[in-house]
Amino acid sequence: MIGLQNDHRRHPADRETGLLPLINVVFLLLAFYLIAGQLSPSAPFAVTPPEQDGTALETPVRTIIHIAGDGSVAIDGERLEADAIQRSIAAIEGQGAAPVRLVADAEADAARVVSILAQLRDRGVEAVDLVTRQP
């Protein structure tokens, strides 16, 4: 009989259909991690750190303090008024040995930065990482 025999050859399109679900899953996972992933918390306002000449250090931190060019201060992503800044710095006192990260804008008033550093020192903070950028 002609034409009634089983054709055991597979068409090229049939071989690729088994791979299609795997490709779909990989792209879905990639899209999920791109959308949901966040490597570090974003700053509550725009901050351009000063340039650095040394090597970068990666250390775990317990608190991140942002100082904007206009003098605004945020601790752990929350913008604070002047009286709340002292209370928040007082709360940092008992949080362990990890350093505090200070991200100050290059245009920030140096006296404001030194004032925050002095308050941290008075509360017993032993290590502060000042964030800079490479030229």
Contacts in CASP RR format, 6 or more apart in sequence:
PFRMAT RR
TARGET T0000
AUTHOR 0000-0000-0000
METHOD contacts of the structure
MODEL  1
MIGLQNDHRRHPADRETGLLPLINVVFLLLAFYLIAGQLSPSAPFAVTPP
EQDGTALETPVRTIIHIAGDGSVAIDGERLEADAIQRSIAAIEGQGAAPV
RLVADAEADAARVVSILAQLRDRGVEAVDLVTRQP
41 64 0 8 1.000
41 76 0 8 1.000
41 77 0 8 1.000
43 66 0 8 1.000
43 74 0 8 1.000
43 77 0 8 1.000
43 103 0 8 1.000
44 66 0 8 1.000
44 74 0 8 1.000
44 77 0 8 1.000
44 78 0 8 1.000
44 79 0 8 1.000
45 66 0 8 1.000
45 68 0 8 1.000
45 72 0 8 1.000
45 74 0 8 1.000
45 79 0 8 1.000
46 68 0 8 1.000
46 105 0 8 1.000
47 66 0 8 1.000
47 67 0 8 1.000
47 68 0 8 1.000
47 69 0 8 1.000
47 103 0 8 1.000
47 104 0 8 1.000
47 105 0 8 1.000
48 105 0 8 1.000
48 106 0 8 1.000
48 107 0 8 1.000
48 133 0 8 1.000
49 103 0 8 1.000
49 104 0 8 1.000
49 105 0 8 1.000
49 106 0 8 1.000
49 131 0 8 1.000
49 132 0 8 1.000
49 133 0 8 1.000
50 104 0 8 1.000
50 106 0 8 1.000
50 132 0 8 1.000
50 133 0 8 1.000
51 106 0 8 1.000
51 132 0 8 1.000
51 133 0 8 1.000
51 134 0 8 1.000
51 135 0 8 1.000
52 132 0 8 1.000
52 133 0 8 1.000
52 134 0 8 1.000
52 135 0 8 1.000
53 135 0 8 1.000
56 134 0 8 1.000
57 129 0 8 1.000
59 98 0 8 1.000
59 99 0 8 1.000
59 129 0 8 1.000
60 98 0 8 1.000
61 98 0 8 1.000
61 99 0 8 1.000
61 100 0 8 1.000
61 101 0 8 1.000
61 129 0 8 1.000
62 92 0 8 1.000
62 95 0 8 1.000
62 96 0 8 1.000
62 98 0 8 1.000
62 99 0 8 1.000
62 100 0 8 1.000
63 75 0 8 1.000
63 76 0 8 1.000
63 92 0 8 1.000
63 95 0 8 1.000
63 100 0 8 1.000
63 101 0 8 1.000
64 75 0 8 1.000
64 76 0 8 1.000
64 77 0 8 1.000
64 100 0 8 1.000
64 101 0 8 1.000
64 103 0 8 1.000
65 73 0 8 1.000
65 74 0 8 1.000
65 75 0 8 1.000
65 100 0 8 1.000
65 101 0 8 1.000
65 102 0 8 1.000
65 103 0 8 1.000
65 116 0 8 1.000
66 73 0 8 1.000
66 74 0 8 1.000
66 75 0 8 1.000
66 77 0 8 1.000
66 103 0 8 1.000
66 104 0 8 1.000
67 73 0 8 1.000
67 102 0 8 1.000
67 103 0 8 1.000
67 104 0 8 1.000
67 105 0 8 1.000
67 108 0 8 1.000
67 112 0 8 1.000
67 113 0 8 1.000
67 116 0 8 1.000
68 74 0 8 1.000
68 105 0 8 1.000
68 108 0 8 1.000
69 105 0 8 1.000
69 107 0 8 1.000
69 108 0 8 1.000
69 109 0 8 1.000
71 108 0 8 1.000
71 109 0 8 1.000
71 112 0 8 1.000
72 79 0 8 1.000
73 79 0 8 1.000
73 80 0 8 1.000
73 85 0 8 1.000
73 112 0 8 1.000
73 116 0 8 1.000
74 80 0 8 1.000
75 85 0 8 1.000
75 88 0 8 1.000
75 89 0 8 1.000
75 92 0 8 1.000
78 88 0 8 1.000
80 88 0 8 1.000
85 116 0 8 1.000
85 119 0 8 1.000
86 119 0 8 1.000
89 116 0 8 1.000
89 119 0 8 1.000
89 120 0 8 1.000
89 123 0 8 1.000
90 123 0 8 1.000
92 100 0 8 1.000
92 120 0 8 1.000
92 123 0 8 1.000
92 125 0 8 1.000
93 123 0 8 1.000
93 124 0 8 1.000
93 125 0 8 1.000
97 126 0 8 1.000
97 127 0 8 1.000
98 127 0 8 1.000
99 125 0 8 1.000
99 126 0 8 1.000
99 127 0 8 1.000
99 128 0 8 1.000
99 129 0 8 1.000
100 120 0 8 1.000
100 125 0 8 1.000
100 127 0 8 1.000
100 128 0 8 1.000
100 129 0 8 1.000
101 128 0 8 1.000
101 129 0 8 1.000
101 131 0 8 1.000
102 113 0 8 1.000
102 116 0 8 1.000
102 117 0 8 1.000
102 128 0 8 1.000
102 129 0 8 1.000
102 130 0 8 1.000
102 131 0 8 1.000
103 131 0 8 1.000
104 113 0 8 1.000
104 130 0 8 1.000
104 131 0 8 1.000
117 128 0 8 1.000
120 128 0 8 1.000
END
